[in-house]
Amino acid sequence: MGWIIMVIDVVNPRGGESVLAACDRVRKAAEAKSLCNFGFSVMISTWNDIVKKEMGLVVKDKGINSFIIDLHSDDQLYQAFLTLEGEFIDRVAVLSQLTNCPLAVMSVSSSEARNAVLRNRINSVIFPEVSR
């Protein structure tokens, strides 16, 4: 019986480098040197609209869905959490639809989450609870 080895490397964008460019750089290096399976987790150390958009492209186009979020500003961390709350509801709503199981979402606290609930109510039974 043989062994299967999987290496998960961290993609850490260099100063001024975009998330997409960093993913391409690390993937090229891995493809050139690797003798085993590999995957990536992307380090997010700043938060803005460009990074937010690139995260979606990394998942969709590069197949990478693991992120390490290390933000030093409370405001940036808060903005990231708001976006991720909506993304989480989108993902769970798909599971709800596939299993034909109603979904209760507790403490909807952002416009991104509210929009995700509204988007997914078309195909899923979702009961949101709004936090105050």
N, CA, C and O atoms as CSV, one atom per row, in Angstrom:
chain,resi,resn,atom,element,x,y,z
A,1,MET,N,N,0.849,-1.165,0.000
A,1,MET,CA,C,0.000,0.000,0.000
A,1,MET,C,C,0.902,1.237,0.000
A,1,MET,O,O,1.846,1.326,0.785
A,2,GLY,N,N,0.605,2.180,-0.878
A,2,GLY,CA,C,1.408,3.400,-0.968
A,2,GLY,C,C,0.859,4.522,-0.112
A,2,GLY,O,O,-0.279,4.478,0.356
A,3,TRP,N,N,1.677,5.505,0.074
A,3,TRP,CA,C,1.299,6.676,0.860
A,3,TRP,C,C,0.901,7.804,-0.075
A,3,TRP,O,O,1.429,7.926,-1.180
A,4,ILE,N,N,-0.014,8.607,0.369
A,4,ILE,CA,C,-0.378,9.817,-0.364
A,4,ILE,C,C,0.002,10.994,0.518
A,4,ILE,O,O,-0.441,11.094,1.662
A,5,ILE,N,N,0.814,11.873,-0.015
A,5,ILE,CA,C,1.274,13.030,0.750
A,5,ILE,C,C,0.644,14.284,0.165
A,5,ILE,O,O,0.598,14.470,-1.051
A,6,MET,N,N,0.162,15.133,1.052
A,6,MET,CA,C,-0.452,16.401,0.656
A,6,MET,C,C,0.232,17.514,1.430
A,6,MET,O,O,0.320,17.457,2.656
A,7,VAL,N,N,0.710,18.510,0.733
A,7,VAL,CA,C,1.333,19.672,1.357
A,7,VAL,C,C,0.422,20.871,1.134
A,7,VAL,O,O,-0.002,21.136,0.009
A,8,ILE,N,N,0.123,21.593,2.210
A,8,ILE,CA,C,-0.663,22.820,2.089
A,8,ILE,C,C,0.263,23.975,2.444
A,8,ILE,O,O,0.701,24.109,3.587
A,9,ASP,N,N,0.552,24.803,1.449
A,9,ASP,CA,C,1.457,25.935,1.621
A,9,ASP,C,C,0.642,27.202,1.848
A,9,ASP,O,O,-0.499,27.307,1.399
A,10,VAL,N,N,1.232,28.152,2.543
A,10,VAL,CA,C,0.572,29.431,2.785
A,10,VAL,C,C,1.039,30.423,1.727
A,10,VAL,O,O,2.237,30.649,1.553
A,11,VAL,N,N,0.082,31.007,1.030
A,11,VAL,CA,C,0.366,32.067,0.062
A,11,VAL,C,C,0.327,33.379,0.829
A,11,VAL,O,O,-0.722,33.780,1.332
A,12,ASN,N,N,1.468,34.043,0.916
A,12,ASN,CA,C,1.566,35.300,1.652
A,12,ASN,C,C,1.970,36.398,0.668
A,12,ASN,O,O,3.144,36.503,0.312
A,13,PRO,N,N,1.007,37.222,0.221
A,13,PRO,CA,C,1.347,38.278,-0.743
A,13,PRO,C,C,2.443,39.193,-0.198
A,13,PRO,O,O,2.424,39.597,0.965
A,14,ARG,N,N,3.395,39.503,-1.070
A,14,ARG,CA,C,4.475,40.420,-0.703
A,14,ARG,C,C,3.952,41.844,-0.763
A,14,ARG,O,O,2.889,42.089,-1.335
A,15,GLY,N,N,4.677,42.780,-0.187
A,15,GLY,CA,C,4.251,44.180,-0.168
A,15,GLY,C,C,3.829,44.683,-1.542
A,15,GLY,O,O,4.632,44.688,-2.475
A,16,GLY,N,N,2.581,45.105,-1.672
A,16,GLY,CA,C,2.065,45.624,-2.933
A,16,GLY,C,C,1.618,44.569,-3.929
A,16,GLY,O,O,1.049,44.913,-4.965
A,17,GLU,N,N,1.856,43.301,-3.649
A,17,GLU,CA,C,1.469,42.223,-4.562
A,17,GLU,C,C,0.003,41.876,-4.350
A,17,GLU,O,O,-0.458,41.783,-3.212
A,18,SER,N,N,-0.724,41.684,-5.435
A,18,SER,CA,C,-2.136,41.318,-5.309
A,18,SER,C,C,-2.257,39.866,-4.846
A,18,SER,O,O,-1.323,39.074,-4.970
A,19,VAL,N,N,-3.416,39.546,-4.319
A,19,VAL,CA,C,-3.680,38.179,-3.872
A,19,VAL,C,C,-3.586,37.214,-5.056
A,19,VAL,O,O,-3.015,36.131,-4.931
A,20,LEU,N,N,-4.141,37.603,-6.194
A,20,LEU,CA,C,-4.106,36.738,-7.381
A,20,LEU,C,C,-2.679,36.508,-7.866
A,20,LEU,O,O,-2.306,35.382,-8.195
A,21,ALA,N,N,-1.878,37.577,-7.911
A,21,ALA,CA,C,-0.485,37.444,-8.356
A,21,ALA,C,C,0.302,36.554,-7.402
A,21,ALA,O,O,1.126,35.749,-7.837
A,22,ALA,N,N,0.051,36.695,-6.107
A,22,ALA,CA,C,0.739,35.857,-5.116
A,22,ALA,C,C,0.372,34.387,-5.306
A,22,ALA,O,O,1.234,33.513,-5.219
A,23,CYS,N,N,-0.899,34.117,-5.564
A,23,CYS,CA,C,-1.333,32.726,-5.800
A,23,CYS,C,C,-0.644,32.147,-7.027
A,23,CYS,O,O,-0.187,31.004,-7.007
A,24,ASP,N,N,-0.569,32.933,-8.093
A,24,ASP,CA,C,0.104,32.469,-9.312
A,24,ASP,C,C,1.589,32.208,-9.059
A,24,ASP,O,O,2.132,31.207,-9.527
A,25,ARG,N,N,2.246,33.104,-8.320
A,25,ARG,CA,C,3.676,32.967,-8.024
A,25,ARG,C,C,3.949,31.678,-7.245
A,25,ARG,O,O,4.857,30.920,-7.588
A,26,VAL,N,N,3.164,31.437,-6.206
A,26,VAL,CA,C,3.393,30.261,-5.363
A,26,VAL,C,C,3.023,28.977,-6.108
A,26,VAL,O,O,3.696,27.958,-5.958
A,27,ARG,N,N,1.956,29.022,-6.909
A,27,ARG,CA,C,1.565,27.833,-7.683
A,27,ARG,C,C,2.658,27.454,-8.682
A,27,ARG,O,O,2.977,26.274,-8.830
A,28,LYS,N,N,3.237,28.448,-9.373
A,28,LYS,CA,C,4.318,28.155,-10.331
A,28,LYS,C,C,5.493,27.485,-9.635
A,28,LYS,O,O,6.052,26.514,-10.146
A,29,ALA,N,N,5.865,27.999,-8.473
A,29,ALA,CA,C,6.979,27.404,-7.727
A,29,ALA,C,C,6.645,25.976,-7.308
A,29,ALA,O,O,7.496,25.090,-7.391
A,30,ALA,N,N,5.424,25.749,-6.862
A,30,ALA,CA,C,5.015,24.404,-6.434
A,30,ALA,C,C,5.003,23.434,-7.608
A,30,ALA,O,O,5.463,22.299,-7.487
A,31,GLU,N,N,4.477,23.881,-8.743
A,31,GLU,CA,C,4.426,23.003,-9.917
A,31,GLU,C,C,5.821,22.644,-10.411
A,31,GLU,O,O,6.036,21.543,-10.920
A,32,ALA,N,N,6.771,23.565,-10.266
A,32,ALA,CA,C,8.128,23.319,-10.740
A,32,ALA,C,C,8.904,22.365,-9.828
A,32,ALA,O,O,9.763,21.622,-10.301
A,33,LYS,N,N,8.608,22.378,-8.531
A,33,LYS,CA,C,9.427,21.631,-7.570
A,33,LYS,C,C,8.730,20.448,-6.909
A,33,LYS,O,O,9.399,19.562,-6.379
A,34,SER,N,N,7.416,20.417,-6.930
A,34,SER,CA,C,6.681,19.451,-6.120
A,34,SER,C,C,6.663,18.054,-6.728
A,34,SER,O,O,6.538,17.878,-7.940
A,35,LEU,N,N,6.791,17.073,-5.846
A,35,LEU,CA,C,6.658,15.674,-6.241
A,35,LEU,C,C,5.474,15.022,-5.534
A,35,LEU,O,O,5.347,13.798,-5.518
A,36,CYS,N,N,4.604,15.854,-4.947
A,36,CYS,CA,C,3.432,15.339,-4.246
A,36,CYS,C,C,2.255,16.287,-4.484
A,36,CYS,O,O,2.404,17.331,-5.119
A,37,ASN,N,N,1.100,15.914,-3.972
A,37,ASN,CA,C,-0.079,16.773,-4.081
A,37,ASN,C,C,0.119,18.018,-3.228
A,37,ASN,O,O,0.780,17.973,-2.190
A,38,PHE,N,N,-0.461,19.132,-3.676
A,38,PHE,CA,C,-0.338,20.353,-2.891
A,38,PHE,C,C,-1.615,21.174,-2.976
A,38,PHE,O,O,-2.393,21.059,-3.922
A,39,GLY,N,N,-1.802,21.991,-1.975
A,39,GLY,CA,C,-2.913,22.928,-1.916
A,39,GLY,C,C,-2.421,24.197,-1.253
A,39,GLY,O,O,-1.271,24.280,-0.822
A,40,PHE,N,N,-3.301,25.188,-1.174
A,40,PHE,CA,C,-2.879,26.476,-0.640
A,40,PHE,C,C,-3.907,27.052,0.320
A,40,PHE,O,O,-5.108,26.800,0.212
A,41,SER,N,N,-3.403,27.820,1.246
A,41,SER,CA,C,-4.205,28.655,2.120
A,41,SER,C,C,-3.642,30.064,1.956
A,41,SER,O,O,-2.426,30.251,2.006
A,42,VAL,N,N,-4.503,31.050,1.762
A,42,VAL,CA,C,-4.052,32.402,1.436
A,42,VAL,C,C,-4.106,33.299,2.672
A,42,VAL,O,O,-5.125,33.369,3.359
A,43,MET,N,N,-2.999,33.980,2.941
A,43,MET,CA,C,-2.901,34.932,4.046
A,43,MET,C,C,-3.524,36.260,3.612
A,43,MET,O,O,-3.150,36.827,2.585
A,44,ILE,N,N,-4.467,36.740,4.400
A,44,ILE,CA,C,-5.085,38.047,4.169
A,44,ILE,C,C,-4.648,38.945,5.319
A,44,ILE,O,O,-5.057,38.745,6.463
A,45,SER,N,N,-3.810,39.942,5.010
A,45,SER,CA,C,-3.288,40.814,6.064
A,45,SER,C,C,-3.744,42.257,5.915
A,45,SER,O,O,-3.368,43.120,6.708
A,46,THR,N,N,-4.552,42.514,4.898
A,46,THR,CA,C,-5.181,43.825,4.744
A,46,THR,C,C,-6.567,43.602,4.163
A,46,THR,O,O,-6.804,42.593,3.499
A,47,TRP,N,N,-7.477,44.523,4.402
A,47,TRP,CA,C,-8.843,44.360,3.926
A,47,TRP,C,C,-9.296,45.621,3.217
A,47,TRP,O,O,-9.265,46.712,3.786
A,48,ASN,N,N,-9.720,45.462,1.967
A,48,ASN,CA,C,-10.313,46.547,1.197
A,48,ASN,C,C,-11.147,45.918,0.088
A,48,ASN,O,O,-11.219,44.694,-0.023
A,49,ASP,N,N,-11.772,46.752,-0.726
A,49,ASP,CA,C,-12.651,46.229,-1.779
A,49,ASP,C,C,-11.899,45.378,-2.795
A,49,ASP,O,O,-12.459,44.421,-3.329
A,50,ILE,N,N,-10.644,45.710,-3.070
A,50,ILE,CA,C,-9.860,44.929,-4.035
A,50,ILE,C,C,-9.587,43.531,-3.484
A,50,ILE,O,O,-9.764,42.540,-4.192
A,51,VAL,N,N,-9.157,43.448,-2.229
A,51,VAL,CA,C,-8.892,42.143,-1.604
A,51,VAL,C,C,-10.178,41.322,-1.539
A,51,VAL,O,O,-10.171,40.122,-1.813
A,52,LYS,N,N,-11.270,41.973,-1.177
A,52,LYS,CA,C,-12.575,41.299,-1.102
A,52,LYS,C,C,-12.933,40.675,-2.452
A,52,LYS,O,O,-13.358,39.521,-2.513
A,53,LYS,N,N,-12.760,41.441,-3.534
A,53,LYS,CA,C,-13.067,40.938,-4.877
A,53,LYS,C,C,-12.111,39.804,-5.261
A,53,LYS,O,O,-12.530,38.789,-5.819
A,54,GLU,N,N,-10.829,39.991,-4.957
A,54,GLU,CA,C,-9.847,38.971,-5.320
A,54,GLU,C,C,-10.064,37.661,-4.564
A,54,GLU,O,O,-9.796,36.589,-5.106
A,55,MET,N,N,-10.542,37.729,-3.331
A,55,MET,CA,C,-10.837,36.495,-2.592
A,55,MET,C,C,-11.876,35.668,-3.340
A,55,MET,O,O,-11.748,34.449,-3.444
A,56,GLY,N,N,-12.901,36.330,-3.857
A,56,GLY,CA,C,-13.913,35.622,-4.641
A,56,GLY,C,C,-13.328,34.995,-5.888
A,56,GLY,O,O,-13.675,33.869,-6.244
A,57,LEU,N,N,-12.434,35.723,-6.559
A,57,LEU,CA,C,-11.800,35.197,-7.770
A,57,LEU,C,C,-10.860,34.035,-7.455
A,57,LEU,O,O,-10.765,33.085,-8.232
A,58,VAL,N,N,-10.172,34.106,-6.326
A,58,VAL,CA,C,-9.274,33.017,-5.922
A,58,VAL,C,C,-10.075,31.732,-5.714
A,58,VAL,O,O,-9.644,30.652,-6.118
A,59,VAL,N,N,-11.235,31.856,-5.085
A,59,VAL,CA,C,-12.082,30.677,-4.866
A,59,VAL,C,C,-12.619,30.167,-6.195
A,59,VAL,O,O,-12.535,28.974,-6.490
A,60,LYS,N,N,-13.171,31.071,-6.993
A,60,LYS,CA,C,-13.832,30.683,-8.238
A,60,LYS,C,C,-12.849,30.208,-9.308
A,60,LYS,O,O,-13.070,29.171,-9.934
A,61,ASP,N,N,-11.774,30.953,-9.521
A,61,ASP,CA,C,-10.870,30.666,-10.635
A,61,ASP,C,C,-9.674,29.793,-10.270
A,61,ASP,O,O,-9.168,29.055,-11.115
A,62,LYS,N,N,-9.220,29.870,-9.028
A,62,LYS,CA,C,-8.018,29.134,-8.625
A,62,LYS,C,C,-8.340,27.897,-7.789
A,62,LYS,O,O,-7.470,27.056,-7.562
A,63,GLY,N,N,-9.601,27.784,-7.326
A,63,GLY,CA,C,-9.990,26.621,-6.531
A,63,GLY,C,C,-9.441,26.620,-5.113
A,63,GLY,O,O,-9.399,25.576,-4.462
A,64,ILE,N,N,-9.022,27.780,-4.634
A,64,ILE,CA,C,-8.490,27.892,-3.273
A,64,ILE,C,C,-9.594,28.456,-2.390
A,64,ILE,O,O,-10.129,29.529,-2.670
A,65,ASN,N,N,-9.936,27.738,-1.325
A,65,ASN,CA,C,-11.016,28.216,-0.453
A,65,ASN,C,C,-10.612,28.244,1.018
A,65,ASN,O,O,-11.464,28.195,1.904
A,66,SER,N,N,-9.328,28.320,1.265
A,66,SER,CA,C,-8.816,28.397,2.632
A,66,SER,C,C,-8.074,29.719,2.805
A,66,SER,O,O,-7.179,30.052,2.027
A,67,PHE,N,N,-8.457,30.457,3.827
A,67,PHE,CA,C,-7.850,31.765,4.063
A,67,PHE,C,C,-7.441,31.894,5.520
A,67,PHE,O,O,-8.119,31.393,6.418
A,68,ILE,N,N,-6.339,32.564,5.737
A,68,ILE,CA,C,-5.880,32.924,7.075
A,68,ILE,C,C,-6.033,34.436,7.159
A,68,ILE,O,O,-5.381,35.168,6.414
A,69,ILE,N,N,-6.873,34.900,8.044
A,69,ILE,CA,C,-7.117,36.336,8.147
A,69,ILE,C,C,-6.377,36.863,9.369
A,69,ILE,O,O,-6.678,36.494,10.504
A,70,ASP,N,N,-5.402,37.736,9.115
A,70,ASP,CA,C,-4.579,38.324,10.172
A,70,ASP,C,C,-4.597,39.840,9.992
A,70,ASP,O,O,-3.687,40.420,9.400
A,71,LEU,N,N,-5.639,40.463,10.509
A,71,LEU,CA,C,-5.812,41.907,10.359
A,71,LEU,C,C,-5.511,42.593,11.682
A,71,LEU,O,O,-5.956,42.149,12.740
A,72,HIS,N,N,-4.759,43.668,11.612
A,72,HIS,CA,C,-4.344,44.361,12.830
A,72,HIS,C,C,-5.245,45.535,13.171
A,72,HIS,O,O,-5.177,46.068,14.279
A,73,SER,N,N,-6.077,45.936,12.244
A,73,SER,CA,C,-7.003,47.043,12.481
A,73,SER,C,C,-8.374,46.476,12.844
A,73,SER,O,O,-8.902,45.618,12.135
A,74,ASP,N,N,-8.941,46.948,13.933
A,74,ASP,CA,C,-10.275,46.487,14.335
A,74,ASP,C,C,-11.304,46.773,13.253
A,74,ASP,O,O,-12.193,45.955,13.013
A,75,ASP,N,N,-11.196,47.926,12.596
A,75,ASP,CA,C,-12.151,48.286,11.552
A,75,ASP,C,C,-12.068,47.318,10.377
A,75,ASP,O,O,-13.096,46.875,9.866
A,76,GLN,N,N,-10.848,46.984,9.944
A,76,GLN,CA,C,-10.693,46.027,8.843
A,76,GLN,C,C,-11.230,44.656,9.234
A,76,GLN,O,O,-11.882,43.991,8.430
A,77,LEU,N,N,-10.961,44.237,10.451
A,77,LEU,CA,C,-11.452,42.942,10.921
A,77,LEU,C,C,-12.975,42.916,10.933
A,77,LEU,O,O,-13.588,41.933,10.516
A,78,TYR,N,N,-13.579,43.988,11.407
A,78,TYR,CA,C,-15.036,44.096,11.438
A,78,TYR,C,C,-15.614,44.021,10.025
A,78,TYR,O,O,-16.593,43.310,9.799
A,79,GLN,N,N,-15.022,44.744,9.072
A,79,GLN,CA,C,-15.501,44.717,7.690
A,79,GLN,C,C,-15.374,43.315,7.090
A,79,GLN,O,O,-16.259,42.869,6.360
A,80,ALA,N,N,-14.287,42.628,7.394
A,80,ALA,CA,C,-14.113,41.258,6.899
A,80,ALA,C,C,-15.185,40.340,7.466
A,80,ALA,O,O,-15.749,39.520,6.741
A,81,PHE,N,N,-15.471,40.471,8.764
A,81,PHE,CA,C,-16.503,39.636,9.383
A,81,PHE,C,C,-17.868,39.870,8.755
A,81,PHE,O,O,-18.629,38.920,8.567
A,82,LEU,N,N,-18.192,41.123,8.425
A,82,LEU,CA,C,-19.482,41.415,7.795
A,82,LEU,C,C,-19.611,40.687,6.463
A,82,LEU,O,O,-20.647,40.089,6.174
A,83,THR,N,N,-18.569,40.740,5.664
A,83,THR,CA,C,-18.578,40.063,4.365
A,83,THR,C,C,-18.683,38.555,4.546
A,83,THR,O,O,-19.452,37.895,3.848
A,84,LEU,N,N,-17.914,38.013,5.476
A,84,LEU,CA,C,-17.902,36.568,5.685
A,84,LEU,C,C,-19.223,36.050,6.236
A,84,LEU,O,O,-19.588,34.901,5.988
A,85,GLU,N,N,-19.945,36.886,6.982
A,85,GLU,CA,C,-21.259,36.478,7.488
A,85,GLU,C,C,-22.207,36.206,6.319
A,85,GLU,O,O,-22.934,35.213,6.329
A,86,GLY,N,N,-22.203,37.074,5.326
A,86,GLY,CA,C,-23.040,36.866,4.146
A,86,GLY,C,C,-22.616,35.643,3.353
A,86,GLY,O,O,-23.461,34.884,2.879
A,87,GLU,N,N,-21.312,35.448,3.206
A,87,GLU,CA,C,-20.782,34.285,2.491
A,87,GLU,C,C,-21.190,32.989,3.191
A,87,GLU,O,O,-21.546,32.011,2.534
A,88,PHE,N,N,-21.137,32.984,4.506
A,88,PHE,CA,C,-21.519,31.804,5.278
A,88,PHE,C,C,-22.989,31.450,5.045
A,88,PHE,O,O,-23.324,30.281,4.852
A,89,ILE,N,N,-23.856,32.449,5.062
A,89,ILE,CA,C,-25.287,32.188,4.849
A,89,ILE,C,C,-25.514,31.629,3.453
A,89,ILE,O,O,-26.332,30.725,3.282
A,90,ASP,N,N,-24.809,32.147,2.451
A,90,ASP,CA,C,-24.925,31.603,1.094
A,90,ASP,C,C,-24.578,30.117,1.072
A,90,ASP,O,O,-25.294,29.322,0.464
A,91,ARG,N,N,-23.498,29.742,1.721
A,91,ARG,CA,C,-23.052,28.340,1.716
A,91,ARG,C,C,-24.031,27.421,2.453
A,91,ARG,O,O,-24.368,26.344,1.962
A,92,VAL,N,N,-24.477,27.846,3.613
A,92,VAL,CA,C,-25.395,27.017,4.399
A,92,VAL,C,C,-26.749,26.905,3.702
A,92,VAL,O,O,-27.413,25.874,3.805
A,93,ALA,N,N,-27.161,27.948,3.001
A,93,ALA,CA,C,-28.435,27.899,2.279
A,93,ALA,C,C,-28.400,26.844,1.176
A,93,ALA,O,O,-29.412,26.197,0.907
A,94,VAL,N,N,-27.259,26.668,0.545
A,94,VAL,CA,C,-27.131,25.620,-0.473
A,94,VAL,C,C,-27.321,24.248,0.174
A,94,VAL,O,O,-28.020,23.396,-0.374
A,95,LEU,N,N,-26.707,24.033,1.328
A,95,LEU,CA,C,-26.893,22.760,2.040
A,95,LEU,C,C,-28.348,22.565,2.447
A,95,LEU,O,O,-28.877,21.456,2.370
A,96,SER,N,N,-28.986,23.636,2.875
A,96,SER,CA,C,-30.395,23.578,3.253
A,96,SER,C,C,-31.252,23.150,2.064
A,96,SER,O,O,-32.152,22.319,2.196
A,97,GLN,N,N,-30.962,23.722,0.921
A,97,GLN,CA,C,-31.717,23.387,-0.290
A,97,GLN,C,C,-31.475,21.931,-0.697
A,97,GLN,O,O,-32.418,21.213,-1.031
A,98,LEU,N,N,-30.223,21.501,-0.669
A,98,LEU,CA,C,-29.891,20.137,-1.088
A,98,LEU,C,C,-30.496,19.078,-0.175
A,98,LEU,O,O,-30.839,17.987,-0.631
A,99,THR,N,N,-30.626,19.389,1.092
A,99,THR,CA,C,-31.156,18.426,2.059
A,99,THR,C,C,-32.641,18.615,2.337
A,99,THR,O,O,-33.242,17.861,3.102
A,100,ASN,N,N,-33.229,19.636,1.702
A,100,ASN,CA,C,-34.638,19.963,1.911
A,100,ASN,C,C,-34.928,20.165,3.402
A,100,ASN,O,O,-35.929,19.683,3.932
A,101,CYS,N,N,-34.033,20.882,4.048
A,101,CYS,CA,C,-34.130,21.125,5.488
A,101,CYS,C,C,-34.192,22.630,5.737
A,101,CYS,O,O,-33.336,23.366,5.246
A,102,PRO,N,N,-35.185,23.102,6.488
A,102,PRO,CA,C,-35.262,24.540,6.781
A,102,PRO,C,C,-34.014,25.021,7.525
A,102,PRO,O,O,-33.354,24.255,8.227
A,103,LEU,N,N,-33.715,26.286,7.355
A,103,LEU,CA,C,-32.524,26.882,7.949
A,103,LEU,C,C,-32.915,28.038,8.850
A,103,LEU,O,O,-33.601,28.964,8.417
A,104,ALA,N,N,-32.484,27.989,10.097
A,104,ALA,CA,C,-32.671,29.112,11.017
A,104,ALA,C,C,-31.329,29.816,11.155
A,104,ALA,O,O,-30.337,29.204,11.551
A,105,VAL,N,N,-31.301,31.093,10.830
A,105,VAL,CA,C,-30.071,31.878,10.928
A,105,VAL,C,C,-30.212,32.813,12.114
A,105,VAL,O,O,-31.059,33.706,12.116
A,106,MET,N,N,-29.389,32.605,13.107
A,106,MET,CA,C,-29.468,33.400,14.328
A,106,MET,C,C,-28.599,34.648,14.205
A,106,MET,O,O,-27.499,34.594,13.654
A,107,SER,N,N,-29.090,35.750,14.712
A,107,SER,CA,C,-28.327,37.000,14.821
A,107,SER,C,C,-27.804,37.526,13.492
A,107,SER,O,O,-26.598,37.705,13.323
A,108,VAL,N,N,-28.694,37.771,12.565
A,108,VAL,CA,C,-28.314,38.430,11.314
A,108,VAL,C,C,-27.957,39.866,11.663
A,108,VAL,O,O,-28.809,40.628,12.120
A,109,SER,N,N,-26.699,40.237,11.450
A,109,SER,CA,C,-26.252,41.533,11.955
A,109,SER,C,C,-25.638,42.446,10.909
A,109,SER,O,O,-25.150,43.522,11.253
A,110,SER,N,N,-25.645,42.049,9.641
A,110,SER,CA,C,-25.037,42.903,8.619
A,110,SER,C,C,-25.915,42.949,7.379
A,110,SER,O,O,-26.760,42.080,7.161
A,111,SER,N,N,-25.697,43.979,6.574
A,111,SER,CA,C,-26.456,44.080,5.322
A,111,SER,C,C,-26.067,42.950,4.378
A,111,SER,O,O,-26.900,42.483,3.601
A,112,GLU,N,N,-24.807,42.501,4.433
A,112,GLU,CA,C,-24.376,41.380,3.594
A,112,GLU,C,C,-25.141,40.107,3.955
A,112,GLU,O,O,-25.544,39.350,3.072
A,113,ALA,N,N,-25.338,39.876,5.248
A,113,ALA,CA,C,-26.087,38.704,5.699
A,113,ALA,C,C,-27.555,38.828,5.313
A,113,ALA,O,O,-28.165,37.861,4.856
A,114,ARG,N,N,-28.120,40.017,5.498
A,114,ARG,CA,C,-29.521,40.241,5.118
A,114,ARG,C,C,-29.703,39.974,3.628
A,114,ARG,O,O,-30.658,39.307,3.231
A,115,ASN,N,N,-28.799,40.488,2.803
A,115,ASN,CA,C,-28.893,40.274,1.358
A,115,ASN,C,C,-28.775,38.794,1.005
A,115,ASN,O,O,-29.448,38.319,0.090
A,116,ALA,N,N,-27.933,38.073,1.717
A,116,ALA,CA,C,-27.798,36.632,1.477
A,116,ALA,C,C,-29.089,35.902,1.821
A,116,ALA,O,O,-29.501,34.995,1.098
A,117,VAL,N,N,-29.729,36.291,2.918
A,117,VAL,CA,C,-31.015,35.687,3.293
A,117,VAL,C,C,-32.040,35.954,2.202
A,117,VAL,O,O,-32.749,35.039,1.782
A,118,LEU,N,N,-32.125,37.189,1.741
A,118,LEU,CA,C,-33.106,37.538,0.705
A,118,LEU,C,C,-32.832,36.789,-0.595
A,118,LEU,O,O,-33.764,36.301,-1.234
A,119,ARG,N,N,-31.574,36.693,-0.988
A,119,ARG,CA,C,-31.200,35.975,-2.213
A,119,ARG,C,C,-31.592,34.511,-2.136
A,119,ARG,O,O,-32.093,33.942,-3.105
A,120,ASN,N,N,-31.364,33.908,-0.988
A,120,ASN,CA,C,-31.542,32.466,-0.851
A,120,ASN,C,C,-32.949,32.046,-0.466
A,120,ASN,O,O,-33.261,30.856,-0.496
A,121,ARG,N,N,-33.799,32.984,-0.108
A,121,ARG,CA,C,-35.187,32.630,0.232
A,121,ARG,C,C,-35.948,32.105,-0.979
A,121,ARG,O,O,-36.972,31.440,-0.822
A,122,ILE,N,N,-35.474,32.390,-2.163
A,122,ILE,CA,C,-36.134,31.931,-3.388
A,122,ILE,C,C,-36.115,30.405,-3.465
A,122,ILE,O,O,-37.114,29.792,-3.842
A,123,ASN,N,N,-34.983,29.788,-3.110
A,123,ASN,CA,C,-34.818,28.341,-3.259
A,123,ASN,C,C,-34.756,27.570,-1.944
A,123,ASN,O,O,-34.751,26.339,-1.954
A,124,SER,N,N,-34.708,28.267,-0.822
A,124,SER,CA,C,-34.573,27.602,0.478
A,124,SER,C,C,-35.565,28.191,1.467
A,124,SER,O,O,-36.025,29.322,1.308
A,125,VAL,N,N,-35.885,27.413,2.484
A,125,VAL,CA,C,-36.719,27.916,3.575
A,125,VAL,C,C,-35.765,28.435,4.650
A,125,VAL,O,O,-35.085,27.658,5.321
A,126,ILE,N,N,-35.726,29.762,4.803
A,126,ILE,CA,C,-34.799,30.392,5.745
A,126,ILE,C,C,-35.581,31.240,6.736
A,126,ILE,O,O,-36.426,32.050,6.357
A,127,PHE,N,N,-35.281,31.037,8.010
A,127,PHE,CA,C,-35.887,31.833,9.076
A,127,PHE,C,C,-34.795,32.666,9.741
A,127,PHE,O,O,-34.050,32.149,10.573
A,128,PRO,N,N,-34.691,33.942,9.389
A,128,PRO,CA,C,-33.645,34.764,10.006
A,128,PRO,C,C,-34.106,35.375,11.320
A,128,PRO,O,O,-35.284,35.688,11.497
A,129,GLU,N,N,-33.170,35.538,12.227
A,129,GLU,CA,C,-33.418,36.262,13.470
A,129,GLU,C,C,-32.526,37.501,13.427
A,129,GLU,O,O,-31.309,37.387,13.287
A,130,VAL,N,N,-33.116,38.658,13.544
A,130,VAL,CA,C,-32.355,39.898,13.464
A,130,VAL,C,C,-31.847,40.258,14.850
A,130,VAL,O,O,-32.601,40.252,15.823
A,131,SER,N,N,-30.560,40.571,14.929
A,131,SER,CA,C,-30.006,40.990,16.224
A,131,SER,C,C,-30.209,42.483,16.394
A,131,SER,O,O,-30.353,43.222,15.421
A,132,ARG,N,N,-30.218,42.911,17.638
A,132,ARG,CA,C,-30.438,44.336,17.917
A,132,ARG,C,C,-29.170,45.014,18.306
A,132,ARG,O,O,-29.169,46.215,18.576
